Amino acid sequence: MDADRGAGTATSTDVTDVLVVGAGPTGLVLACDLARRGIAVRIVDRSPAPPRTSRAKGPNPRSLEILDDLGVAEAVLAAGSAPLPMLKYRDRAPVAQADPWAGSAPSPDAAYDRAWLVAQWRLEEILRARLAGYGVRVELGREVVGLTQSPDAPAEAGADAGAGAEAGAGAEAGAEDGPEARAEDGPEADAEASRVVVPFAEDRRGEGAALRARYVVGCDGAHSSVRKLLGIGFEGTTREDQVMVCGDVELAEDALDRGLWHQWFDEDGAVMLCPIPGTRTGWWFQAGPERDGRGRPLAPTADGFRRLLAHHTGLPGQALTRAELLSTYRVNVRMADRFRAGRVFLAGDAAHVHAIAGGLGMNTGIQDAFNLGWKLGEVLAGRAEPELLDTYEEERLPVAARTLDLTSERLRATLEAIRRPGGGLDSAITADTTGLGVGYRWSSLAAGRTHLDASTHPDASPHPDAHTHPATVTDPTDVTHPDARTHPHATHPAGVPLTADEGPQPGDRAPDAPCTEAATGAGTRLHRVFAGPRTTVLGFGPGSAAVLDEVAATYGGTGVRACRVYAADEDRGENRAGEQSKEQSREQGEEQSADRREGRTGAESGPPGCAVIDAEGHAAAAYGTGASARAQASAGGAASDARTGTIVVVRPDHHVGLRVPAEDARSVREYLRRLHGTGHSAARPPEQSSERSPDRFPDMVDAVRKG
């Protein structure tokens, strides 16, 4: 058996929780996130071998945070390099040098300040290795040719999607899911009927058959078979006049300085050469194409690359010794009508494709996966209602629409810049392309927030090409989505700027902050506290202790961690029930180090409670709790100390879900119930019932509310 085919060949009786279709960065991140949660996941790809590509040049800061959570950031950093200064030429002569990252540095609330250069195929290798650590391997040469959803698929599928999926499935899949097949399945027939049947094309061994999955996620790229089988539209434009040829090439040693990203922009074309990290002579090659006598672009060839090199750079053509992975890129701006049809979801390029400027295509897909993974995990574990899955499209569709506009605007700025000597690709890089500012303030998971008016945001302006840009409307207060006026989640994905003391609001990315472990004194960071597939409840101030104790007692071991954040001068007293002893902290620290080395970042790693010291006040500053605590203490004096505090609930994807005063324990209880049910002793069977067990929070909640 092929080593990358997984546990075995699918048969008509094979069942899995989630089938991921497509093994690029989006699919691999999703599969890793699900596997570490103990979810049964299969991942297939139609390619007979792991694909190699030269387009995506690496993760941005937000994606690096996600990769860090998955335990692979160190490997990614080691395999790549920091982004390079750009040397720009005109008429073969250097005219300017720019370093877009010269003024940036890691900050207390963001450990990663810049994107990282790493070949996409190398990133995929790292993610496949991490996935294999969970016992899951990519099943190569498996092409999905149909989808049949059961009649009980959620209403979001709609009649058209259901019909499209069933038509695509074909007669074979329908027969396998017919009454006779279900009868043979025995007592589990009812459960089987609520799944998606996915038939595969016959491979080179003549193997095909089908797989049943509770959920399917199409991560299979811009030409997604899953999207087409669902009949979901993919509206947008392809600019035939904006064409680039790409490839991985080798140059003779010492042909160019490998410490620079070289960019030649001339009146009649361009050549860009960036060193591929981890190689001695490898370069990413991008250029305007050669054209025929009628001005039509020619297909890329090694000899064509040599001619382009000699023409624009002055280097001899023979300096290019090898060229592979040749492709033609056309600016493509498209977005799916919706990201969900029943039990099937779309993510990454299957849901949206962007202009290449800003490097947000792969990164937006990685962030799609991180948003969806924890929601699938909670629903499949039986802790959350299936309605939680509705928030995937609610949150990610507006982000994708905004990203389409952002990358199109950055491309336009870059094309304008390179018309002038000294202009280059640095024009595509802005603070928006880091991904750190993306949030979901409009989301129904942003507790206590109302929908924001997009007109209050400085970027709320119509796309300059709104009359032709399919993902933009002309009203600046509308979200940049073709159905913005009718789409139920049509809210601009950017919020109102915060004041320094206000801190992050529900929906915002949860800031990082350096701190120390209370029991051991070892240095750590809040994002390391968040790491792993869990929700984290942060407690600031003495009034938060009782709520944290309740959270630890109720949810310990079921995906929720309580963490007390002490100020440097705060009396810590005795360890509380929600915190661990010094010995437990030491043992847990050793276990977590081993977990990260071996890729075990699942819910089983780490205790239900912890405590950290905000020695330098960075956490209080990042979360806006310092000023509020001082105001409460000043107003109430010593008598208010027991009530002083703030609770911040951080979702598994590092976004703030809830931020309330410590005495509002009821809001904490209700929010956690929505995400994780009523606790480890009351979890309902996975996907069997929507009934909730009675509230088991102790009566002391009311006492906390009253101080």
C-alpha positions in Angstrom: 0.0 0.0 0.0 1.2 3.5 -0.8 2.6 5.1 2.4 0.5 8.2 1.8 -2.8 6.5 1.3 -3.7 6.3 4.9 -5.2 3.5 6.9 -6.8 1.8 4.0 -8.9 2.1 0.8 -12.4 3.5 1.3 -15.3 1.1 0.9 -19.0 1.7 0.9 -19.1 1.0 4.7 -16.2 3.3 5.6 -17.4 6.1 7.9 -15.5 9.2 9.3 -16.4 12.3 11.2 -14.9 14.7 8.7 -13.6 14.2 5.2 -11.3 17.0 4.1 -10.9 17.2 0.3 -7.7 18.9 -0.8 -4.3 18.6 0.9 -2.9 22.1 0.5 -2.2 24.3 3.5 -5.9 25.0 4.2 -6.8 21.3 4.2 -3.7 20.2 6.2 -4.3 22.9 8.9 -7.9 21.8 9.2 -7.0 18.1 9.4 -4.3 18.8 12.0 -6.7 20.8 14.1 -9.4 18.1 14.0 -7.0 15.2 14.6 -5.5 16.8 17.7 -9.1 17.0 19.1 -9.6 13.3 18.6 -11.9 13.7 15.7 -11.9 11.0 13.1 -10.7 12.8 10.0 -9.7 11.6 6.5 -7.9 13.9 4.0 -7.8 13.1 0.3 -6.2 14.7 -2.7 -6.7 14.0 -6.4 -3.0 14.4 -7.1 -1.0 11.1 -7.3 1.9 12.8 -5.4 2.2 15.7 -3.0 1.8 18.8 -5.2 4.6 21.4 -5.5 3.9 25.0 -6.2 6.0 28.2 -6.3 3.3 30.9 -5.8 2.6 31.2 -2.1 5.8 32.5 -0.4 4.9 31.9 3.2 2.6 32.6 6.2 1.9 36.1 7.4 2.0 37.0 11.2 -1.6 35.8 11.9 -0.9 32.5 10.2 2.3 32.1 12.1 0.3 32.4 15.3 -2.0 29.6 14.1 1.0 27.4 13.1 2.4 28.1 16.6 -0.8 26.9 18.2 -0.5 23.7 16.1 3.1 23.2 17.3 4.8 23.7 13.9 5.9 27.3 13.9 9.5 26.5 15.0 9.9 24.1 12.1 8.4 26.6 9.7 10.8 29.3 10.9 13.8 27.0 10.6 12.8 26.0 7.1 12.4 29.5 5.8 13.9 33.0 6.2 12.9 36.5 7.2 11.6 38.5 4.2 14.4 40.2 2.3 15.1 43.8 1.3 14.0 44.5 -2.2 16.5 45.8 -4.8 14.8 47.4 -7.7 16.3 48.0 -11.2 15.4 50.1 -14.3 17.1 49.4 -17.6 19.2 46.8 -15.9 20.7 49.3 -13.4 19.8 49.3 -9.7 17.8 52.4 -8.8 16.4 51.9 -5.3 16.4 49.5 -2.3 13.5 49.1 0.1 12.9 47.1 3.2 9.1 47.2 4.1 9.8 45.5 7.4 12.7 47.8 8.5 10.5 49.6 11.0 8.7 46.6 12.5 9.6 44.5 15.5 7.8 42.0 17.7 5.7 43.7 20.3 4.3 42.4 23.6 0.9 41.7 22.0 2.2 40.2 18.8 5.3 37.9 18.8 5.4 37.8 15.0 5.8 41.1 13.2 6.3 40.1 9.6 5.6 37.4 7.1 8.0 34.5 6.7 9.5 33.2 3.4 9.1 29.5 3.0 8.3 27.4 0.0 4.7 26.3 0.0 5.7 22.7 -0.7 8.0 22.8 2.3 5.2 24.2 4.6 3.0 21.3 3.4 5.7 18.8 4.2 5.8 20.1 7.7 2.1 20.0 8.1 1.9 16.4 6.7 4.5 15.3 9.2 2.5 16.8 12.0 -0.6 15.1 10.8 1.1 11.8 10.5 2.0 12.2 14.2 -1.7 11.8 14.9 -1.9 8.7 12.8 -3.5 10.4 9.8 -1.9 10.4 6.3 -3.0 12.1 3.1 -4.7 9.7 0.8 -3.3 10.6 -2.6 -4.9 9.8 -6.0 -8.4 10.0 -4.5 -10.7 12.1 -6.7 -14.2 13.0 -5.4 -16.8 12.6 -8.1 -20.0 13.0 -6.2 -21.8 14.1 -3.0 -25.1 12.8 -1.7 -26.5 14.5 1.4 -29.1 12.7 3.5 -32.6 14.2 3.7 -32.0 15.6 7.2 -29.2 17.9 6.0 -29.7 21.3 7.6 -32.0 23.8 5.9 -29.0 26.0 4.8 -28.4 23.5 2.0 -31.4 24.7 0.2 -33.2 22.7 -2.5 -30.8 23.8 -5.2 -27.7 22.7 -3.4 -29.3 19.4 -2.4 -30.3 18.7 -6.0 -26.9 19.6 -7.3 -25.1 17.4 -4.9 -27.3 14.4 -5.5 -27.1 14.9 -9.3 -23.3 15.0 -9.0 -23.1 11.9 -6.9 -24.4 9.6 -9.7 -26.3 6.4 -9.6 -23.7 4.3 -7.8 -23.6 6.5 -4.7 -27.4 6.6 -4.6 -27.6 2.9 -4.7 -25.1 2.5 -1.9 -27.2 4.9 0.3 -30.5 3.3 -0.6 -33.0 1.5 1.7 -31.4 -1.9 1.2 -27.9 -0.6 2.0 -29.2 1.1 5.1 -31.1 -2.1 6.2 -27.8 -4.0 6.0 -26.1 -1.5 8.2 -28.2 -2.7 11.2 -28.9 -0.6 14.3 -26.7 2.3 13.1 -28.8 2.9 10.0 -30.5 6.0 11.4 -27.1 7.6 12.3 -25.7 6.5 8.9 -28.6 8.3 7.1 -27.4 11.6 8.5 -24.1 11.6 6.7 -22.7 12.5 3.3 -21.9 9.8 0.8 -18.8 10.7 -1.2 -17.9 8.4 -4.1 -14.4 8.4 -5.6 -13.3 7.9 -9.2 -11.4 4.7 -9.9 -7.7 5.1 -9.4 -4.9 3.5 -11.3 -5.5 0.3 -9.3 -9.2 0.2 -10.2 -10.2 1.2 -6.7 -13.1 3.6 -6.2 -16.0 2.9 -3.9 -17.3 5.6 -1.5 -16.9 7.0 2.0 -19.5 8.2 4.4 -18.7 11.3 6.4 -20.7 13.3 9.0 -19.2 16.5 7.4 -17.2 17.3 4.3 -15.0 20.3 3.8 -13.9 21.3 0.3 -10.3 22.7 0.4 -9.6 21.7 -3.2 -8.7 25.0 -4.7 -10.1 27.5 -7.2 -11.4 24.7 -9.5 -13.0 22.9 -6.6 -14.9 19.8 -7.5 -16.8 20.0 -4.2 -18.1 23.5 -5.0 -19.1 22.4 -8.5 -20.9 19.3 -7.2 -22.8 21.5 -4.8 -23.9 23.8 -7.5 -22.5 26.9 -5.6 -21.8 29.9 -7.8 -18.3 31.4 -8.0 -18.9 34.8 -9.4 -16.1 37.2 -10.3 -13.6 38.1 -13.0 -10.4 36.9 -14.6 -8.2 39.6 -16.0 -6.7 38.2 -19.2 -4.6 41.4 -19.5 -2.9 40.9 -16.2 -0.7 37.8 -16.7 2.5 36.6 -15.1 4.6 33.5 -15.7 6.0 31.7 -12.6 8.4 28.9 -11.8 11.2 27.6 -9.6 14.6 28.1 -11.2 18.2 27.5 -10.4 20.8 30.1 -11.2 24.6 29.7 -11.4 26.2 30.3 -8.1 27.1 33.9 -7.4 24.9 35.1 -10.3 23.0 37.3 -7.9 23.2 38.3 -4.2 21.0 35.9 -2.3 20.4 38.4 0.5 18.1 40.5 -1.7 14.8 40.1 -3.6 15.7 41.4 -7.1 13.1 43.2 -9.2 13.5 44.6 -12.7 10.6 46.7 -13.9 10.9 48.1 -17.5 8.5 49.7 -19.9 8.1 46.4 -21.8 7.9 43.9 -18.9 9.4 42.7 -15.6 11.4 40.0 -14.0 11.4 39.2 -10.2 13.8 36.8 -8.6 13.6 35.9 -4.9 15.9 33.3 -3.3 14.1 30.1 -2.1 15.0 29.5 1.5 16.7 26.2 2.3 18.3 26.0 -1.2 21.8 26.9 -2.4 20.9 28.0 -5.9 17.1 28.0 -6.0 15.0 31.1 -6.9 11.4 32.0 -7.3 11.0 33.4 -10.8 8.1 35.7 -11.8 7.9 37.7 -14.9 5.7 39.3 -17.5 5.3 36.7 -20.3 6.7 36.7 -23.7 4.1 37.5 -26.3 3.5 36.5 -29.9 3.2 38.8 -32.9 -0.5 39.5 -32.0 0.4 40.4 -28.4 -1.0 37.2 -26.9 1.0 35.7 -23.9 3.1 32.7 -24.7 3.2 29.6 -22.4 6.2 29.6 -20.1 9.2 27.5 -21.0 12.8 27.2 -19.7 14.1 28.8 -22.9 11.6 31.6 -22.6 12.7 32.2 -19.0 16.3 32.5 -20.2 15.3 35.0 -22.9 13.4 37.1 -20.3 16.3 36.9 -17.9 18.8 38.1 -20.5 16.6 40.9 -21.8 15.7 42.5 -18.5 18.6 41.7 -16.2 21.6 41.6 -18.5 22.6 38.2 -17.1 23.5 35.6 -19.7 20.6 33.3 -20.4 22.7 30.3 -19.6 23.0 31.5 -16.0 19.5 30.0 -15.6 20.5 26.3 -15.4 17.1 24.7 -14.5 13.4 25.7 -14.5 10.5 23.6 -13.1 6.9 24.0 -11.9 6.2 26.5 -14.7 2.8 28.0 -14.7 0.9 31.0 -16.0 -1.0 33.2 -13.4 -3.9 35.4 -14.4 -5.4 37.8 -11.9 -8.5 36.0 -10.7 -11.0 37.6 -8.2 -13.9 35.4 -7.3 -16.0 34.4 -4.3 -18.5 31.6 -3.7 -22.1 32.6 -3.1 -22.0 30.8 0.2 -19.5 28.8 2.2 -21.9 26.0 3.4 -24.5 23.7 1.9 -25.9 21.4 4.5 -23.1 19.2 5.9 -20.6 20.4 3.4 -18.3 23.5 3.8 -15.9 25.4 1.5 -12.6 26.8 2.7 -9.6 28.5 1.1 -9.4 28.9 -2.6 -12.5 26.7 -3.0 -14.4 29.6 -1.4 -12.5 32.7 -2.6 -9.6 33.6 -4.8 -7.7 36.9 -4.6 -5.3 39.0 -6.5 -1.7 37.9 -5.7 -0.7 41.2 -4.2 -0.2 41.1 -0.4 0.2 37.4 -0.3 -3.2 36.8 1.4 -4.5 33.8 -0.7 -3.0 30.9 1.3 -3.1 32.9 4.5 -6.9 33.5 4.3 -7.4 29.8 3.7 -5.3 28.9 6.8 -7.4 31.2 8.8 -10.6 29.8 7.4 -9.5 26.4 8.6 -8.7 27.6 12.1 -12.1 29.2 12.4 -14.0 26.0 11.3 -11.9 23.4 13.0 -12.8 24.1 16.6 -16.5 24.5 15.8 -16.7 21.1 14.0 -14.8 19.6 17.0 -17.3 20.9 19.6 -20.3 19.8 17.6 -18.9 16.4 16.9 -18.0 15.9 20.5 -21.6 16.6 21.4 -20.8 19.7 23.5 -22.2 22.3 21.2 -25.4 22.5 19.1 -25.0 22.1 15.3 -26.1 25.8 15.0 -22.6 26.7 16.1 -21.5 25.7 12.6 -23.6 28.5 11.1 -21.1 31.0 12.5 -18.4 29.8 10.1 -20.0 31.5 7.1 -21.3 34.3 9.2 -17.7 35.2 10.2 -15.5 34.2 7.3 -17.6 35.3 4.3 -17.4 39.0 5.1 -13.6 38.6 5.8 -13.2 37.0 2.4 -15.1 39.8 0.7 -13.0 42.4 2.4 -9.8 40.5 1.4 -10.9 40.5 -2.2 -11.1 44.3 -2.1 -7.9 44.7 -0.1 -5.8 42.6 -2.5 -7.3 44.2 -5.5 -6.5 47.6 -4.1 -2.9 46.5 -3.3 -2.4 45.2 -6.8 -3.6 48.4 -8.3 -1.2 50.4 -6.0 1.7 48.1 -7.1 1.0 48.4 -10.8 0.9 52.1 -10.4 4.2 52.1 -8.4 6.2 50.1 -10.9 5.5 52.5 -13.7 7.9 54.8 -12.0 11.7 54.1 -11.5 12.2 52.8 -8.0 8.7 51.4 -7.6 8.3 47.7 -6.6 6.5 45.0 -4.7 6.9 46.8 -1.4 3.8 48.8 -2.4 1.7 45.6 -1.8 2.7 45.4 1.8 0.7 47.3 4.5 -0.4 46.7 8.1 -3.6 45.2 6.7 -1.7 42.3 5.1 -0.4 41.0 8.5 -3.8 39.5 9.3 -3.5 40.7 12.9 -6.4 43.2 12.6 -9.0 40.7 11.3 -11.9 40.3 13.7 -15.6 39.3 13.9 -17.3 42.1 15.9 -20.5 41.6 13.9 -20.6 37.9 14.8 -23.4 36.3 16.9 -20.5 34.8 18.9 -19.3 38.3 19.8 -21.3 38.4 23.1 -22.8 41.8 24.0 -21.9 43.4 20.7 -24.4 45.0 18.2 -23.8 45.1 14.5 -21.4 47.9 13.6 -22.0 50.6 11.0 -19.2 50.1 8.4 -19.4 53.8 7.5 -17.5 54.5 10.8 -14.4 52.7 9.6 -11.8 54.6 7.7 -11.5 51.9 5.1 -15.2 51.8 4.3 -15.1 53.1 0.8 -16.3 51.7 -2.5 -13.9 49.7 -4.7 -12.5 52.0 -7.5 -13.6 49.4 -10.0 -17.0 48.8 -8.3 -18.8 48.9 -11.6 -16.9 45.8 -12.8 -15.6 44.2 -9.5 -18.1 41.5 -8.7 -17.3 41.4 -5.0 -18.0 45.1 -4.4 -21.0 47.3 -4.1 -21.2 51.0 -4.7 -22.5 52.0 -1.3 -19.6 52.5 1.1 -21.6 51.3 4.1 -22.3 47.9 2.5 -20.0 44.9 3.0 -18.0 44.1 -0.1 -20.1 41.1 -1.2 -22.3 40.8 -4.3 -25.4 40.1 -2.2 -24.5 42.6 0.5 -28.0 44.1 0.8 -29.7 40.7 1.3 -27.0 38.4 2.8 -27.9 37.7 6.4 -24.3 38.2 7.6 -23.6 41.3 5.5 -21.6 43.4 8.0 -18.2 45.1 7.4 -15.5 42.9 8.9 -13.7 45.8 10.5 -14.7 47.5 13.7 -14.4 50.9 15.3 -10.9 51.8 16.6 -10.4 51.2 20.3 -9.0 53.6 22.9 -5.9 52.5 24.8 -7.9 51.6 27.9 -10.8 49.9 26.2 -9.0 46.8 25.2 -10.2 44.2 22.7 -13.9 43.8 22.2 -15.8 40.6 21.5 -14.8 39.4 18.1 -11.4 40.9 18.1 -8.2 38.9 18.0 -7.0 38.2 21.5 -3.7 40.0 22.1 -0.6 38.1 23.3 1.4 39.2 26.3 4.6 38.0 28.0 4.1 36.8 31.6 5.5 34.2 34.0 4.0 31.1 35.4 2.9 31.8 39.0 4.0 28.4 40.4 7.4 28.1 38.6 8.5 31.5 37.6 9.2 30.3 34.1 8.6 32.7 31.3 5.6 32.1 29.0 3.1 34.1 26.9 -0.7 34.3 26.9 -0.8 32.7 23.4 1.0 29.7 24.9 -1.7 29.6 27.6 -4.3 29.6 24.8 -2.5 26.9 22.8 -4.2 23.6 22.2 -7.9 23.0 21.3 -9.5 24.8 24.2 -11.3 27.9 25.2 -9.5 30.0 27.8 -11.2 32.0 30.5 -8.9 34.8 31.8 -9.5 36.3 35.1 -8.1 39.7 36.0 -8.4 41.1 39.5 -9.4 39.5 42.9 -13.1 39.4 42.0 -12.5 36.9 39.2 -11.3 34.1 41.5 -14.8 32.6 42.2 -15.8 32.5 38.6 -12.5 30.8 37.6 -13.0 28.2 40.3 -16.5 27.4 39.0 -15.3 27.2 35.4 -12.5 24.8 36.4 -14.8 22.6 38.4 -17.5 22.5 35.7 -15.4 22.2 32.5 -12.1 20.7 33.7 -10.8 18.3 31.1 -13.5 19.2 28.5 -11.8 21.9 26.4 -12.0 24.9 28.8 -9.1 26.3 30.8 -9.4 28.8 33.6 -6.4 31.1 34.0 -5.9 33.7 36.7 -3.8 36.7 35.6 -2.1 38.3 38.6 -0.7 41.8 38.6 2.9 42.0 39.7 2.1 43.5 43.1 -1.1 41.5 43.8 -1.3 39.1 46.8 -1.6 35.6 45.4 -2.4 33.9 48.7 -3.0 30.1 48.6 -3.5 28.2 45.3 -7.2 28.1 44.5 -9.2 25.2 43.2 -8.8 26.5 39.6 -5.0 26.7 39.9 -2.3 24.1 40.1 0.4 23.5 42.7 4.1 24.3 42.0 4.8 20.6 41.6 1.8 20.2 39.2 3.1 23.2 37.2 6.6 21.8 36.9 5.2 18.4 35.8 2.8 20.0 33.4 5.5 22.2 31.9 7.7 19.1 31.2 4.7 17.3 29.7 3.7 20.3 27.5 7.3 20.6 26.2 7.1 17.0 25.2 3.7 17.5 23.8 4.9 20.3 21.5 7.9 18.3 20.4 5.7 15.3 19.5 2.7 17.3 18.2 0.4 16.3 21.1 -1.5 19.5 21.6 -4.9 18.0 22.1 -7.5 18.6 24.8 -5.8 15.9 27.0 -2.7 18.1 27.5 -2.6 20.6 30.2 -4.7 21.0 33.4 -8.1 22.8 33.7 -6.6 25.7 35.6 -3.4 27.8 35.7 -2.1 31.1 37.0 0.3 33.6 35.4 1.9 36.8 36.7 1.7 39.9 34.5 5.1 41.1 35.8 5.4 44.0 33.4 1.8 44.9 33.0 1.6 44.0 29.4 -1.5 41.8 29.8 -3.4 44.4 31.7 -2.5 47.0 29.0 -3.4 44.7 26.1 -6.8 43.8 27.6 -7.6 47.2 29.0 -8.1 45.9 32.6 -5.6 48.1 34.5 -7.5 51.4 34.1 -10.9 49.8 34.9 -9.5 48.1 38.0 -8.0 51.4 39.3 -11.3 53.2 38.7 -13.3 50.6 40.6 -10.9 50.6 43.5 -10.9 54.4 43.6 -14.7 54.6 43.6 -15.3 51.9 46.2 -12.2 51.8 48.3 -11.1 48.6 50.0 -14.7 47.4 50.2 -14.7 47.0 46.4 -11.6 44.8 46.2 -13.6 41.6 46.3 -15.7 42.7 43.3 -12.8 44.2 41.3 -12.0 42.2 38.2 -12.7 41.4 34.6 -13.4 38.1 32.9 -12.3 37.6 29.3 -13.4 34.4 27.4 -11.0 33.6 24.6 -12.2 31.2 21.9 -10.0 28.3 20.7 -9.1 30.4 17.6 -7.7 33.2 19.7 -10.6 35.6 19.3 -12.3 37.3 22.3 -15.8 35.9 22.8 -16.9 37.7 25.9 -15.5 40.5 28.1 -17.5 41.3 31.3 -17.0 42.5 34.9 -16.2 39.6 37.2 -19.5 39.9 39.0 -21.3 39.0 35.8 -20.9 35.2 36.2 -24.2 34.5 34.5 -22.9 35.9 31.2 -19.8 33.7 31.5 -22.0 30.6 32.2 -24.3 31.3 29.3 -21.5 31.9 26.8 -19.6 28.8 27.8 -22.7 26.7 27.6 -23.2 27.8 24.0 -19.7 26.8 23.0 -19.1 23.8 25.3 -22.4 22.6 26.8 -22.9 22.4 30.6 -19.7 20.6 31.5 -17.8 17.4 31.5 -20.4 15.4 33.5 -23.3 16.5 31.4 -22.2 16.3 27.8 -24.8 14.8 25.5 -23.9 12.0 23.1 -22.3 13.3 19.9 -24.9 14.5 17.4 -27.6 12.2 19.0 -29.7 14.8 20.8 -30.2 18.5 21.1 -31.5 18.3 24.6 -29.3 20.0 27.2 -28.9 18.8 30.8 -30.0 21.2 33.6 -27.6 23.9 34.6 -25.0 22.5 37.0 -23.3 25.8 38.0 -23.5 26.0 41.8 -25.7 28.5 43.6 -22.6 30.4 44.6 -22.8 32.2 41.2 -25.4 34.5 42.6 -23.3 35.2 45.6 -20.4 36.3 43.3 -22.8 38.6 41.4 -23.8 40.2 44.7 -20.2 40.6 45.9 
